[in-house]
Amino acid sequence: MKLASNKPAANLSVWLVALPWTEGRNAKITDNIITRGWADPQNHTSIRESKPLEPGKFYELSFDLQPDDQIIAAGKQIGLMIFSSDKEFTIHPKPGTELTVDLNGTVLSLPVVGGKSALEKAIK
């Protein structure tokens, strides 16, 4: 992912979601959120080395999402939500952090059980 922050420190949270979003109290978390991931952009070069970010400068970082195995129902779409603080899993700094994502510099790789042939068969 290639992103910039308006502050020297920022949280990065990512959710892979199934759309359209299912509302209501009967909705299970797996009806909407496929998986999640988190990263600290200050650790973009190394997990062991944290450096303040230069506001407005783009940095490249990579990270894994939490492993999961789901079947996405026919008619659903997959969306990627990119935001700062995940209220359930990250710290809660004061509001105001802005993340800018360079979509041309961002790649999402999704493994498919059975590989390319299984994917091609499923989408015919």
Buried (B, 14 or more C-beta within 10 A) or exposed (E): BBBBBEBEEBBBBBBBBBEEEEEEEEEEEEBBBBBBBBBBBBBBEEEEEEEEBEEEEBBEBEBEBEEEEEEEEEEBEEBBEBEBBBEEEBEEEEEEBEBEBEEEEEEEEEEEEEEEEEEEEEEE
